[in-house]
Amino acid sequence: MDYTCRYSAEERPNLFYPIRQPNTGEEIWPKRTRVWAMSREVHETKEHEGRIWWGAKGTNSVPALKNFFSEINQGMMPMSLWKHTLAGHNQDAMKEMMALFGDDVFSTPKPEQLIQTVLHVATQPGDLALDSFAGSGTTGAVAHKMGRRWIMVELGEHCHTHIIPRLQKVIDGEDKGGISEAVNWQGGGGFRYYKLAPSLLRQDAYGQWVINKEYNAEMLAQALCKLEGFTYAPSDSHYWMHGNSTERDYIYVTTANLNHEQLQQLSDEVGAERSLLVLCTAFRGRGEYPNLTVKKIPKQVLSRCEWGHDDYSLQIENLPKAPAKPGQRGLFDQGDTK
């Protein structure tokens, strides 16, 4: 390790001092424009520990600091220049892509050896690697083979054309290229794939940030199920079953104002063997409903989920799911299942 640093003697006078060469007895001073990297006291400690190296023959005019593998992450020090013998090159990356996808080659792939070098320097097995611009999925593939956890995020259709097929081959042990042989990769593990919802906010014609109109009552029900600890599972036969926490405990979400008659009807339909959490905009009741718990939707949620509709109506459980739109961002996460 370099024993000097880029400071002048005027900037760091405490780092400008002589060091005695133990084999020649010569007193060595650093340059006035590039002083020692450590103070005299630290140098003497390192010398006492046997950490100062004067070259193979012990006659170098400038010392170096020894670093032991046990102190370096994965036994590797980061360097300023990475040659292709260490980090691979573009031709390697193109060959890896052709082996995986044939002629459907991703335009700017990175060689697996490059990502392996990065992860060797910066991580240990079990650490989490994040790639916010996943491209063809090289980071996830290499991290998986090296025993790291990983998260990748990507915008574009190659989430499906490149990343998912590539990771499936890694898990199935069908990916024999890249670093597979070097790390003796045989397959295993799994991942989860998530498609993120559209942005909650958008700008209107006046440049003001408003709630995205793509959000609807079904999404409101999903959000409130999550907030209340219920599993979102709308029923095809009962309009008031939007989710459940147990086999007999359900949740119902509506933006309507519920009166006594409506609550009584709900109570009768739910029956004595079941219970129902009702979340609504407002309610008026005249009696007890032993199988109902009625709550107002929190203002913090409702104020972000109203978009000028007159009414969502009570029966919102069968709204069609919005089709996937091109350009939605996909998020991958290493997990136990495909």
C-alpha positions as CSV (number, residue, x, y, z in Angstrom):
1,M,0.0,0.0,0.0
2,D,1.3,3.5,-0.9
3,Y,3.1,5.1,2.0
4,T,2.7,8.7,0.8
5,C,-0.3,11.0,0.3
6,R,-1.1,14.0,-1.8
7,Y,-0.5,16.7,0.8
8,S,2.4,19.2,1.0
9,A,4.6,19.7,4.0
10,E,3.0,23.1,4.5
11,E,-0.5,21.5,4.5
12,R,0.5,18.6,6.8
13,P,3.6,19.5,8.7
14,N,3.1,16.5,11.2
15,L,3.4,14.1,8.2
16,F,6.8,15.6,7.1
17,Y,9.5,13.7,9.1
18,P,12.4,11.4,8.4
19,I,12.2,7.6,8.4
20,R,15.3,5.4,8.9
21,Q,15.8,2.6,6.5
22,P,16.5,-0.3,8.8
23,N,18.8,-2.2,6.4
24,T,20.9,0.6,5.0
25,G,20.7,3.0,7.9
26,E,19.8,5.8,5.5
27,E,17.5,8.6,6.8
28,I,14.7,9.1,4.2
29,W,12.5,12.2,3.9
30,P,9.3,12.4,1.8
31,K,9.0,15.0,-0.9
32,R,7.8,18.4,0.4
33,T,4.9,18.1,-2.2
34,R,3.9,14.5,-1.1
35,V,4.3,13.7,2.6
36,W,3.9,10.4,4.5
37,A,0.4,9.0,4.7
38,M,0.6,8.6,8.5
39,S,2.0,10.4,11.5
40,R,5.4,9.5,13.1
41,E,3.6,7.8,16.1
42,V,1.5,5.7,13.8
43,H,4.5,4.8,11.7
44,E,6.4,3.7,14.8
45,T,3.5,1.5,15.8
46,K,3.3,-0.1,12.4
47,E,7.1,-0.7,12.4
48,H,6.9,-2.3,15.8
49,E,4.1,-4.6,14.5
50,G,6.2,-5.6,11.5
51,R,3.9,-3.9,9.0
52,I,6.5,-1.9,7.1
53,W,7.9,-3.5,3.9
54,W,11.1,-2.3,2.3
55,G,10.9,-4.5,-0.8
56,A,11.9,-8.1,-1.6
57,K,15.6,-7.4,-1.0
58,G,14.8,-5.0,1.9
59,T,16.7,-2.1,0.2
60,N,13.8,0.1,-1.2
61,S,14.2,3.8,-0.6
62,V,10.5,4.2,0.2
63,P,8.5,1.8,2.4
64,A,5.1,0.3,1.8
65,L,2.5,-0.8,4.4
66,K,1.6,-4.5,4.6
67,N,-2.1,-5.5,4.6
68,F,-3.0,-9.1,5.6
69,F,-5.7,-11.1,3.8
70,S,-7.5,-11.7,7.1
71,E,-8.0,-7.9,7.4
72,I,-9.2,-7.3,3.8
73,N,-12.8,-8.0,2.7
74,Q,-12.7,-11.3,0.6
75,G,-8.8,-11.0,0.5
76,M,-8.9,-8.3,-2.1
77,M,-7.9,-4.7,-2.1
78,P,-9.6,-2.2,-4.5
79,M,-7.3,-0.8,-7.2
80,S,-7.4,2.3,-9.3
81,L,-6.9,0.4,-12.6
82,W,-8.8,-2.8,-13.4
83,K,-7.4,-4.7,-16.3
84,H,-9.6,-7.0,-18.5
85,T,-7.8,-10.0,-17.0
86,L,-9.4,-9.0,-13.6
87,A,-12.7,-7.5,-14.7
88,G,-13.5,-9.0,-18.1
89,H,-14.3,-7.0,-21.2
90,N,-17.2,-6.2,-23.5
91,Q,-16.5,-9.3,-25.7
92,D,-17.0,-11.5,-22.7
93,A,-20.3,-9.8,-22.0
94,M,-21.6,-10.3,-25.5
95,K,-20.6,-14.0,-25.5
96,E,-22.4,-14.4,-22.2
97,M,-25.6,-12.8,-23.6
98,M,-25.5,-14.9,-26.8
99,A,-25.2,-18.1,-24.8
100,L,-28.3,-17.0,-22.8
101,F,-30.5,-15.3,-25.4
102,G,-29.1,-16.2,-28.8
103,D,-29.4,-13.3,-31.2
104,D,-31.6,-11.3,-28.9
105,V,-28.6,-9.7,-27.2
106,F,-29.0,-6.8,-24.8
107,S,-27.3,-3.7,-26.1
108,T,-25.0,-2.7,-23.2
109,P,-24.2,-5.8,-21.2
110,K,-21.6,-5.9,-18.4
111,P,-19.3,-9.0,-18.1
112,E,-20.1,-11.1,-15.1
113,Q,-16.4,-11.0,-14.1
114,L,-16.7,-7.2,-13.6
115,I,-19.6,-7.5,-11.2
116,Q,-17.9,-10.4,-9.4
117,T,-14.9,-8.1,-8.8
118,V,-17.1,-5.3,-7.5
119,L,-18.9,-7.6,-5.1
120,H,-15.6,-9.2,-4.0
121,V,-14.3,-5.8,-3.0
122,A,-17.5,-4.3,-1.5
123,T,-19.5,-7.2,0.0
124,Q,-19.4,-10.4,1.9
125,P,-21.7,-13.5,1.5
126,G,-25.2,-12.7,2.7
127,D,-24.9,-9.0,2.1
128,L,-27.5,-7.2,0.0
129,A,-26.6,-5.8,-3.4
130,L,-28.9,-3.1,-5.0
131,D,-29.0,-2.3,-8.7
132,S,-31.5,0.4,-9.6
133,F,-30.8,0.1,-13.3
134,A,-30.8,-3.7,-13.8
135,G,-30.4,-3.8,-17.6
136,S,-30.1,-7.5,-18.5
137,G,-29.9,-8.6,-14.9
138,T,-26.1,-9.2,-14.6
139,T,-25.9,-7.9,-11.0
140,G,-28.7,-10.2,-9.7
141,A,-27.3,-13.2,-11.6
142,V,-23.7,-12.7,-10.3
143,A,-24.8,-11.8,-6.7
144,H,-27.0,-15.0,-6.6
145,K,-24.1,-17.2,-7.7
146,M,-21.9,-15.6,-5.1
147,G,-24.3,-16.1,-2.2
148,R,-25.3,-12.5,-1.9
149,R,-28.9,-11.3,-1.6
150,W,-30.0,-8.8,-4.2
151,I,-32.6,-6.3,-5.3
152,M,-32.9,-5.1,-8.9
153,V,-35.2,-2.4,-10.3
154,E,-35.7,-1.9,-14.0
155,L,-37.9,0.2,-16.4
156,G,-38.7,-1.5,-19.7
157,E,-40.0,-4.6,-21.3
158,H,-36.7,-6.4,-21.0
159,C,-37.8,-7.1,-17.4
160,H,-39.7,-10.0,-19.1
161,T,-37.6,-10.6,-22.2
162,H,-34.2,-10.8,-20.4
163,I,-34.1,-10.5,-16.6
164,I,-36.7,-13.1,-15.6
165,P,-35.6,-15.7,-18.1
166,R,-31.9,-15.2,-17.1
167,L,-32.6,-15.5,-13.4
168,Q,-34.7,-18.6,-14.0
169,K,-31.8,-20.2,-15.8
170,V,-29.5,-19.3,-12.9
171,I,-31.8,-20.9,-10.4
172,D,-32.4,-24.0,-12.5
173,G,-28.6,-24.4,-12.9
174,E,-28.9,-24.0,-16.7
175,D,-26.6,-20.9,-16.8
176,K,-23.2,-22.4,-17.3
177,G,-21.5,-19.2,-18.5
178,G,-20.1,-16.2,-16.8
179,I,-18.6,-17.0,-13.4
180,S,-20.6,-20.2,-13.0
181,E,-17.6,-22.5,-13.4
182,A,-15.3,-20.3,-11.3
183,V,-17.7,-20.4,-8.3
184,N,-18.9,-24.0,-9.0
185,W,-22.5,-22.8,-9.5
186,Q,-25.0,-25.7,-9.6
187,G,-28.3,-23.8,-9.3
188,G,-30.7,-23.2,-6.4
189,G,-32.5,-20.4,-4.5
190,G,-35.3,-18.3,-6.0
191,F,-36.6,-14.8,-6.4
192,R,-39.8,-12.7,-6.3
193,Y,-40.9,-10.3,-9.0
194,Y,-43.1,-7.3,-8.2
195,K,-44.6,-4.8,-10.5
196,L,-44.9,-1.4,-8.8
197,A,-48.2,0.5,-9.0
198,P,-48.4,3.8,-11.0
199,S,-47.1,6.9,-9.3
200,L,-49.6,8.2,-6.7
201,L,-48.9,11.8,-7.8
202,R,-49.0,13.5,-11.1
203,Q,-48.9,17.1,-12.3
204,D,-52.1,18.6,-13.6
205,A,-52.4,21.2,-16.5
206,Y,-51.3,23.9,-14.1
207,G,-48.2,22.1,-12.9
208,Q,-49.8,21.3,-9.5
209,W,-49.2,17.9,-8.0
210,V,-52.5,16.0,-7.7
211,I,-53.5,12.4,-7.1
212,N,-53.2,10.2,-10.1
213,K,-56.6,9.4,-11.6
214,E,-55.6,5.8,-12.3
215,Y,-56.2,5.0,-8.7
216,N,-59.7,3.8,-8.0
217,A,-61.9,2.4,-5.3
218,E,-60.4,-1.1,-5.6
219,M,-57.0,0.3,-4.8
220,L,-58.5,2.2,-1.8
221,A,-59.9,-1.1,-0.5
222,Q,-56.5,-2.8,-1.0
223,A,-54.7,0.0,0.9
224,L,-57.1,-0.1,3.8
225,C,-56.9,-3.9,4.1
226,K,-53.1,-3.5,4.4
227,L,-53.4,-0.7,7.0
228,E,-55.8,-2.7,9.1
229,G,-53.9,-6.0,8.9
230,F,-56.4,-7.8,6.6
231,T,-55.7,-9.9,3.5
232,Y,-57.3,-8.3,0.4
233,A,-59.5,-11.0,-1.1
234,P,-62.7,-9.6,-2.6
235,S,-65.6,-12.1,-2.9
236,D,-67.7,-12.6,-6.0
237,S,-70.8,-13.4,-4.0
238,H,-70.8,-10.9,-1.1
239,Y,-70.2,-7.2,-1.9
240,W,-69.2,-6.5,1.7
241,M,-66.3,-9.1,1.7
242,H,-63.2,-7.1,0.6
243,G,-60.8,-9.1,2.7
244,N,-60.3,-11.2,5.8
245,S,-58.1,-11.7,8.8
246,T,-59.5,-15.1,9.7
247,E,-62.1,-17.5,8.3
248,R,-64.9,-15.6,10.1
249,D,-63.5,-12.0,10.3
250,Y,-64.0,-9.7,7.3
251,I,-63.5,-6.1,6.2
252,Y,-65.7,-3.9,4.0
253,V,-64.6,-0.6,2.5
254,T,-66.9,2.0,1.0
255,T,-66.8,5.8,0.5
256,A,-70.5,6.0,1.1
257,N,-72.2,7.6,4.2
258,L,-73.9,4.7,5.9
259,N,-77.2,5.1,7.8
260,H,-78.9,2.9,10.3
261,E,-80.9,0.9,7.7
262,Q,-77.8,0.1,5.7
263,L,-75.8,-0.9,8.8
264,Q,-78.6,-3.1,10.0
265,Q,-78.8,-4.8,6.6
266,L,-75.1,-5.4,6.7
267,S,-75.4,-6.9,10.2
268,D,-78.2,-9.2,9.2
269,E,-76.2,-10.4,6.1
270,V,-73.0,-11.0,8.1
271,G,-74.9,-13.1,10.7
272,A,-74.0,-14.1,14.2
273,E,-71.3,-16.5,13.2
274,R,-69.1,-13.9,11.5
275,S,-67.7,-10.4,12.3
276,L,-67.2,-7.4,9.9
277,L,-65.0,-4.3,10.1
278,V,-66.7,-1.6,8.2
279,L,-64.7,1.4,7.0
280,C,-66.7,4.2,5.5
281,T,-66.7,8.0,5.0
282,A,-69.3,8.6,7.7
283,F,-72.1,6.7,9.5
284,R,-75.3,7.2,11.5
285,G,-76.6,4.4,13.6
286,R,-79.4,4.0,16.2
287,G,-78.5,0.8,17.8
288,E,-75.9,-1.8,18.6
289,Y,-74.6,-4.1,15.8
290,P,-72.8,-6.9,17.8
291,N,-71.1,-8.4,14.7
292,L,-70.0,-5.0,13.2
293,T,-67.2,-2.7,14.0
294,V,-67.8,0.6,12.2
295,K,-64.9,3.1,11.7
296,K,-64.4,6.2,9.5
297,I,-61.8,6.0,6.9
298,P,-58.8,8.0,8.2
299,K,-58.7,11.5,6.7
300,Q,-55.1,11.1,5.8
301,V,-56.1,8.2,3.5
302,L,-59.4,9.5,2.3
303,S,-58.0,12.9,1.3
304,R,-55.6,11.1,-1.0
305,C,-58.1,8.8,-2.5
306,E,-61.0,11.1,-3.5
307,W,-60.9,12.3,-7.1
308,G,-64.2,14.2,-7.7
309,H,-66.4,11.1,-8.0
310,D,-70.0,11.6,-6.9
311,D,-70.0,8.2,-5.3
312,Y,-68.1,4.9,-5.7
313,S,-71.3,3.1,-4.7
314,L,-71.4,0.2,-2.2
315,Q,-70.6,-2.6,-4.5
316,I,-67.0,-2.1,-5.6
317,E,-65.7,-5.6,-5.2
318,N,-65.9,-6.7,-8.8
319,L,-64.1,-3.8,-10.6
320,P,-61.9,-5.2,-13.4
321,K,-58.2,-5.2,-12.7
322,A,-56.3,-2.5,-14.6
323,P,-54.2,-4.0,-17.5
324,A,-50.4,-3.8,-17.2
325,K,-49.1,-0.7,-19.0
326,P,-45.8,-0.5,-20.9
327,G,-43.2,1.5,-19.0
328,Q,-44.2,0.4,-15.5
329,R,-41.3,-0.2,-13.3
330,G,-40.6,-3.8,-12.2
331,L,-38.8,-4.7,-9.0
332,F,-37.1,-8.0,-8.3
333,D,-36.2,-9.3,-4.9
334,Q,-34.3,-12.5,-4.1
335,G,-36.5,-14.8,-2.2
336,D,-37.5,-18.4,-1.7
337,T,-39.9,-18.8,-4.6
338,K,-40.0,-18.0,-8.3
